[in-house]
Amino acid sequence: MCTVDQRLYQIACSFPALRRKGVEQGHIPGISPNDFCDLDLAAWLYHGAGGVLSHGEFLILEALLNLCNPTIHNKFNLGDALNVLDQDNMKPLLDAIERTYNRR
């Protein structure tokens, strides 16, 4: 069984958009195979270089933050994601929601 951090890393790597940004190589702060630091990711996303991401990439990272801790990270908008993400990135998002809900 994997830890929450490992599960969130696996979810992040399931998005083609994040793989293109180098998530598997550690190019997105706060996301690594054994550690998902939501505060580092949020700082990078909202106050660092996250502003250069596409709207879809930004939404995906907001979704990951929301899955990690919806109380602190409540900016994710599913309706916006439904209108922005393509099918290749929407499927991993829906799978992530189901996986987190079912805690597998």
SVG drawing of the C-alpha trace seen along z (x, -y; Angstrom):
<svg xmlns="http://www.w3.org/2000/svg" viewBox="-19 -36 33 38">
<polyline fill="none" stroke="black" stroke-width="0.4" points="0.0,0.0 1.4,-3.4 1.4,-6.5 -0.7,-9.6 2.4,-11.3 3.1,-8.4 -0.5,-8.3 -0.5,-12.0 2.7,-11.7 1.2,-8.8 -1.9,-10.9 0.3,-13.9 2.2,-11.6 -1.0,-10.4 -1.6,-13.8 0.0,-14.1 0.2,-17.9 2.3,-17.5 4.5,-14.8 5.3,-17.3 6.3,-19.8 8.7,-17.2 6.8,-16.1 8.6,-12.8 12.0,-14.5 11.1,-16.7 10.6,-19.9 7.4,-20.9 8.2,-22.0 6.6,-20.1 6.0,-17.0 8.4,-14.0 8.0,-10.2 8.1,-10.1 6.9,-13.6 4.0,-15.8 4.5,-19.1 1.3,-21.0 2.6,-24.3 5.7,-24.3 3.6,-23.6 1.1,-26.3 3.8,-28.8 5.3,-28.0 1.9,-28.0 0.5,-31.2 3.7,-33.3 6.4,-31.8 6.9,-30.5 3.4,-28.9 2.2,-31.9 3.8,-30.7 1.7,-27.6 -1.2,-27.2 -4.7,-27.6 -5.2,-23.8 -1.9,-23.0 -2.7,-25.5 -6.1,-23.9 -4.6,-20.4 -2.2,-21.6 -5.0,-23.3 -6.9,-20.0 -4.0,-18.2 -3.8,-20.7 -7.5,-20.4 -7.3,-16.6 -4.4,-16.9 -6.2,-19.3 -9.5,-20.8 -9.8,-22.9 -6.6,-24.9 -6.6,-24.6 -10.1,-25.5 -9.5,-27.5 -10.0,-24.5 -13.1,-24.9 -14.4,-21.6 -16.7,-23.5 -13.8,-25.5 -11.8,-22.3 -14.6,-20.7 -14.5,-23.6 -10.7,-23.8 -9.2,-20.3 -9.0,-18.0 -10.1,-14.4 -6.5,-13.2 -6.2,-15.3 -9.9,-15.1 -9.8,-11.3 -6.9,-11.4 -8.7,-14.1 -11.9,-12.1 -9.8,-8.9 -8.0,-11.0 -11.2,-12.1 -12.5,-8.6 -9.2,-7.2 -9.1,-9.8 -12.7,-9.3 -12.3,-5.5 -8.9,-5.9 -7.2,-3.3"/>
</svg>
